[in-house]
Structure formats: C-alpha cells, structure tokens
Amino acid sequence: MTTAWRRAWPRIRHWLYWTHRWLGIGGCLLFVMWFASGVVMMYVGYPNLTDEERLAALRPVRFDEALVAPSAALGTLPEALRAQPPRRMALETQGGSDPQPVWRIVDLRGGRHAVSARDGRVLGPVDAAQAEAIARDFSGQPGARWAEMLERDQWTVPQGLDPLRPLHRIQVGDAAGTELYVSSRTGEVARDTHRAERFWNWLGSVPHWIYFTPLRADPPLWHDVVVWLSAACIVSAVTGIVIGILRIRLRRRFRNGAVTPYTGWMAWHHIAGLVGGFFVLTWIVSGWLSMNPNKWFERNRSDAAAMASYTGAGSSPFPWPPAQPPAGEGAAAPREALPMWFDGKPLLQLRDAGGRVRVVDAATGAPASISRDEIVRAAARLRPNARVTQATLQTREDFHWYGHHRERTVPIWRLEFDDAARSWIYIDPSSGQVAGSNDSNSRLRRWLFNAAHSLDFPWLIQYRPAWDIVVWLLSIVGTVASASGVVIGWRRLRRKPKASAAPAAPRALQRS
C-alpha cells in the first residue's frame, strides 16, 4: 500500500461507512418490503384476465350470423390503418341483451376496434346498461351490477389497457367478490379481479413494483422513481458487502473467537449480509436492469412489411364464409375464430372453451398441414438480408422458450438467422404463425434479469418445489440481513446526540 493510499484510506473508509449507514436506513426498509412481497408474488400474480378465463366465459361463435367478411370489417378502419394487415383479428360472440358475432381488431398501432359481423356497424361507445348486460352474460351472474366508469384504478393501471379506456367497473356479486372491467370503446371484458387476489396484491405486486395508482398513471415518473430507488439500494448493498469483507476475520479471529466484532443485531446484520449479500446485490441489480435504464436493452422492432410478405396477407380476399363452418357441441364448440394467412394460404384458427386449438384451411375446411420446408422457405422473407442457419423443432421448453410466467406453445419451430442481431424466430407448426422472437440483446437480458432476478433456470422451474425452496431460503437470508438493518437504523435514529466539546469519531472507525 502506497503512502498516498495510507493517507487517503481513513477518509475513504469514513465515507464508505457513512454512505452505507444512511442509505441503508431507508434501503433496508425497501429490501424487507421487496423480499416479503416477492414471496407473495410467487403464488399470486397481478390481476389479469387470462385466455383460459376469457374463452371459458364466451358463448360459441355464431358463424351462421357472421355475414360480414374479414376484408369488409377491415374496411371500416380509418384509411391510414388499412395499408397493412392488423396485428390481430378475431371473431367472437359479444354477450348482452342482444348477443351478436363481433370482429375484434387490434391494428398495428395497438388500437382496438369492434365491428359487428352481423351488419358491419362499428360498435361503441358502450354505455353503463350495455356494459352491465355484457358482464352478466360473461360471468353467468344475473345479479351483476354496474359500479362506476373510470379511466384507471389500482387494478387497471398498466398501459396495455389504454386503448380500451374508459372502463366500466362491474360488481359481479358472487361469493369470490369478483369485479369485471368492460371497455366503453369496444364492449370487450378487459380484466377481472377477485377479493382474495386484490388483498394479496396489496402485499405483493403493488408494493413490489411500487405500483400505486397516482404514480403508475405517469409512466415516465414511475420509471424514474423505480430506477433511482434501485440505484440507491445498489450503492447500499455494494458498500455493505465491502464493509462486511473488511470486518470479517476467518483466520485471526477476535478475542472471543468470533469472526465478527459485532454482537446482537449488528452481528446478525454482518453475517447474514455476507451470506446473502451476493444474492441481494444480484437481485437488486437485475431488478434495476429490468427497467431498461438508458434503453440498453431495446429490441429490434418488427418489420410490418416483412411480416406481410411472410404471411401473404391481402394477396386475395379471405374466403368467407368458411368452406365448412366449424361445428362442435358444448365446450368443444369454437369460442373464437382467427382468420390468418401463411405463405398466401388462408387459414382459420379455432379455439374452444378449454383453450384447445385447431387450424383448418379456410378454403376447403380440411385440417391445415404445413411442412418444415414451407416454413423455412417463407421465413426467409422475415429477414430479407439474412439466411436461416438452423431450423429446430423444439418438443419441450428450454432456457429461452419456457412457460414459467406465460403460455408457451410446444412443439415449436426455432429458426436461427445469421443477421447482425443473431435473431431467433419461433413459429407455430400448426398455423405457421410467428409465436415469438428474440435476439442476442434480449437473450442477454434473459440472463441478467429472468435468471438473476426470478431464478428462472429450467432445472429449477421444471422440478417444483425445488424452485420454491431455493427462492424461500434466499429470501429468508435476505430478509434477516435487511430486517436487522432496519432495527439498527431505527436505534441509530432514536439515539440522542451526546454533548461533547469535540466531535466524536464515527462508531465504525472507533471499532476498526
């Protein structure tokens, strides 16, 4: 150690302890909250209307009343939105006092549109009485009652619902305390919540994501608050690890034979912080990275023209009505029909009340059959300046295609390209539709966030409760380190300053 470093070290050490102490007082409170709420989130997610719930509640599709062809429904959109195929288009039956088949369209900008498949009228706005009738039909509860119309509340703050706002909140009146949110623009049920789900989310997602309505309603402000709070906690964790290493003695122990100079809560904080410090730091850094600070993990935007070239949508009118209107009884009857194209072929994807999917040729009614060569040949148009280097049919989930927090289709074709981004595109073999994609940047983010933050390793999540046990153990260690820091900080703040002629040296320096 040089002379200059020896002279500077006392001052460096002073600021090290000072920074950890004062950032830790607030940081440990956040850490305790994040660990406890994270455990709750393992079992209760943020309210969301899943596809399974939605399909199970819909009526069978009324093909005999669906007289308006997909092309005619798209013709009702503003002219600027007709140039490219929509992001999604589906036929379903909208319940209410007068159930009718409806085309639900999501345009390339994310806008939502509802068009009657019976007469081609653009539907909406939906008033309170209509929303109440839709909710009664959807829930099967005749006692459902309209409560209010709102822009957003605690359970509808995500930006993904913006195209559907304002929303009608409907109290279903069942034993579970279910509430439905119906879009005043399109009449579709956008979200459901239950009493127990709402309770546990106040202990889970809401504090964990700092998802309070006034703050979350301003996305840039919410983003900055989370980023800067996380950054401060990173500094607190790093300084704590450094101090913990400086104060530990494994060989030349202290007089009482202990490896730490501290006792009581300070000893708990020191040892638990060292044992779980790496996990705490990894967890908070990965959480900070999930907010994409400085836009380091921006994904390449999909090329709408390349996608249209791949599907061949718009090359000819979609045949309507289908050659053989799909039939079925009870739960097997289609609840949703999605017209789609693959390589210029019109297909109809049908989904029943159980979420089961079948794909038919819209022109003949026969089950669709798509070969590997057809997929590889068409996929080349998705990346015009690259070539497919490998096409693999995945029959099970792996590190980058897994369903721990979402639905994943298997088997799935994974096509790898030699473009600059090293793109991988996943294609559903039954319909030829692009089911997902990633690139080298998003795969790096997969390691830095999902693996580091949620411990989404295949060898853990595929053998639960192994994942639960590991997360619980690490969360307990982190909670002990953080909770002891809260006690130490509280005692520090309550301590009355001693009257003295000269300022006392920091307690940490007195012990060093």
PEFEN-V36973 format. One record per helix or strand of 3 or more residues. SS is the DSSP state (@ for helix, = for strand). FROM is the first residue (numbers start at 1). TO is the last residue. If there is no record, write none. Layout:
ss:SS from:FROM to:TO
ss:SS from:FROM to:TO
This chain:
ss:@ from:3 to:41
ss:@ from:51 to:57
ss:@ from:70 to:74
ss:@ from:79 to:81
ss:= from:88 to:94
ss:= from:100 to:106
ss:= from:112 to:116
ss:@ from:128 to:139
ss:= from:145 to:150
ss:@ from:159 to:164
ss:= from:167 to:171
ss:= from:179 to:183
ss:= from:189 to:193
ss:@ from:195 to:203
ss:@ from:205 to:208
ss:@ from:213 to:216
ss:@ from:219 to:247
ss:@ from:264 to:290
ss:@ from:293 to:295
ss:@ from:304 to:311
ss:@ from:330 to:332
ss:= from:334 to:342
ss:= from:345 to:352
ss:= from:357 to:361
ss:@ from:372 to:379
ss:= from:388 to:394
ss:= from:412 to:417
ss:= from:424 to:427
ss:= from:434 to:438
ss:@ from:440 to:454
ss:@ from:458 to:461
ss:@ from:466 to:494
ss:@ from:507 to:511
